Amino acid sequence: MQTLIDRRPTIMQGNSCPFYNLFHGLVYCATCGKSMEVRYEKVVRTDVDRSTKKKREPIDRAYYVCQTYNRLGKKACTSHKIEARDLYNLVLPDIIEHGKMALQDAEAFYGRLTHRLEQRYSVDETSLKKEQDALAKRNQEIDDMFMSLYADKAKGILIEQRFLRMTETLEQEQVDNKARMQAITDELCVASSADSEVRRFIGEIREYASITELDETILNRLIDKIIISAVEVIDGEKVQKVRIIYNFICEIAA
């Protein structure tokens, strides 16, 4: 999802603030991949929000900034942040919206999510299994080659240096083959478990169709991470992309 940036003044790092960091460990920079740290405005500018005319709460003084940029500067990452209130106001309605979808028409929501997962995890199982079988066969051939090399070495046909060089190469090939075989197994497993993961997510999120506020339990139960991109200017408007990565199913595209 994308949201227009709120045009409030820049918040400066500084004094402590009684904001409880609900999003601790969930907010990440899209540019460098590092987690984003919470910071607070240096001086209380005003106790009243200029746009809503309501009293400003601790969350209105907090914002998240990339820790890489904060520590190493613009050569290491881009300068971008998101205010805690803006993030809260994005995540809460997103959870409610999808919770209502799951509650009102679970099967339609299930169909939408499984279609997305099928596209993401679409794999040619036959081709992958053939590759896996070929790798297993090759590793067996290498085992046989080891036996032959040991025999040649024992007979004096193969010198020690040549033997070590050849066996080292074959051993590395076996290691690489085993790693690829495990990757194939994982890929096939993920594809086959997609259906149960969707069902599990629907069962989880439907419980939050009518929530009115967020807490740490809800966020950690539903969300894996939230990825914050740098600000872009699109059609003259400042826009920031925020990706909510849910547990079990990843991102729910519009």
FENQUIZI-V936954 format. One record per helix or strand of 3 or more residues. SS is the DSSP state (~ for helix, > for strand). FROM is the first residue (numbers start at 1). LEN is the number of residues. If there is no record, write none. Layout:
BEGIN
ss	from	len
SS	FROM	LEN
SS	FROM	LEN
END
This chain:
BEGIN
ss	from	len
>	2	3
>	27	3
>	35	6
~	58	4
>	62	5
~	67	6
>	81	3
~	84	21
~	106	15
~	125	31
~	160	49
~	216	7
>	223	12
>	237	10
END
